[in-house]
Amino acid sequence: MNDSTQQPFPADPMASEEKRAALTYVVEAFLEGERDGLDGDCMAHAALFAAFRELVTTYGEDAVAEFAQGLPDRVRGGAFSTALRH
């Protein structure tokens, strides 16, 4: 993730095969944590903390803060939902 030629925060963060593979690893880590008795909420908070720490290391605080400002609209727009929307 430390590729300085990479565009920070592309429109579709799961566009590359590598990023889809990374998502598979994260989902598997969640399942393993849940098998060990950790609830999904605990895993999600830890994953967000680790993700933002990595993003700040890679892109800097200002770029990550700007990215984070767009998250409410993306959440409300269903970008992270798995259920069908009516």
N, C-alpha and C positions, 0 to 999 in steps of 0.2 A: 504494500500500500504506500510505500515511500517513493513512488515514481513521480518525480517532479514534473514530467511532461504530461502527466495525466490531468485531465480537466477535473478540478475539484467539484464534486457533487453534480454528476450528470443528471439529466432529466429522468432517465430510467436507470436507477442504481443497480438493477439486476440484469442489465443488458448483456454483460459478458458472461461467457461460460465459466470463467474463473470465479466471478462473483456468485453465480448460481451454486457452484460447488461449495463456496464458503458458507452460503446460507444453509446448505445441507449439514455442514459441520455444526453450525450454531443450533439448528433444530435438534440434531442428535445430542448435543450437550444439554439442552433443555430436558430432553427425555431422560437422559442419564441422571441429571439432578433430581428430577421428579421421582425416578426409581429409588433414589437414595433418600427420599423423604422431604426434599425441598419443594416448596410450592412454586407455581409458575410466576407469581407476582415477585417473589424473592429473586428468582432467576432473571426475570425481565429487568428489574432494577440494577442488578449486578451487570447484566449485559449492556444496558444503556450507559452505565458509568464507564465500563471498559471501552465501549465503542467511542464515546465522546472523548475519552482520554487519548485514544489512538488518533482520532481525527484532529484534535488540537495539536498533538505532536507532529502530525503530517502536514496540516494546512495552516495552523496558527489559530489563535483565539478569535480574531476578528472574522475570518472566513467561516469558522464553525458557528459563531454567534449569528452571522447573517443567514447561514443555512438553517439554523434552528428557528429563526423567525418565521420561516415558511412552513414549519411543521404543523401548526394548528389547522391551516387550510387543507393540507394533505391528509391529516387524520380525519377531519370532517368530510373530506371528499372521498373517503374510502380507500385511500392508497395502501393502508395497512390492514384492511378488513379481509377476512376470509369468507364471511357469509355473503350470500347473495343479497343485493340491495334492491328494495322495492321502490 
